[in-house]
Amino acid sequence: MFTLIESRIAEPMFQLSLFRIRAFTAGSIAGFLVAVARGGMQFMLIIWLQGIWLPLHGYDYSDTPLWAGISCSR
């Protein structure tokens, strides 16, 4: 919907013609893939910390969400 509206108005917020430049398109796709990978890794790391690592190292299950958040924010 965004691309359809931006291609039809007189003064768009984003110039879609930039995607005709191969380096810009490749960089945008690479940045998107890195962001998706980082989000997936963050999700898996929090699950692993809360369910496995923290309980094995003496943290109570009630404290693991707090400490997993603190560990992942570094």
C-alpha positions, -999 to +999 in steps of 0.1 A: +000+000+000+029+024+009+045+019-025+013+024-044+005+057-026+040+070-028+042+063-065+011+083-072+015+115-052+033+146-063+058+149-034+065+115-019+081+110+015+105+084-001+119+083-036+111+048-049+134+054-079+164+048-055+156+011-057+167+012-094+203+016-080+216-020-075+239-010-046+210+007-027+187-022-033+213-048-022+222-027+009+185-023+019+179-061+015+211-069+035+201-045+063+166-060+064+180-096+067+205-085+094+176-070+114+155-101+110+185-123+121+192-101+151+156-103+162+155-140+159+188-144+178+175-121+206+143-142+209+162-175+210+188-161+235+161-150+259+143-184+257+177-202+263+186-179+292+153-182+310+148-219+305+183-234+307+213-214+316+200-192+344+183-220+364+214-241+361+235-213+376+215-208+408+188-183+397+152-190+407+126-194+379+108-164+392+139-142+387+149-155+353+129-130+332+145-101+349+180-114+346+175-126+310+165-091+301+195-076+318+218-101+301+204-094+267+205-057+270+243-055+272 
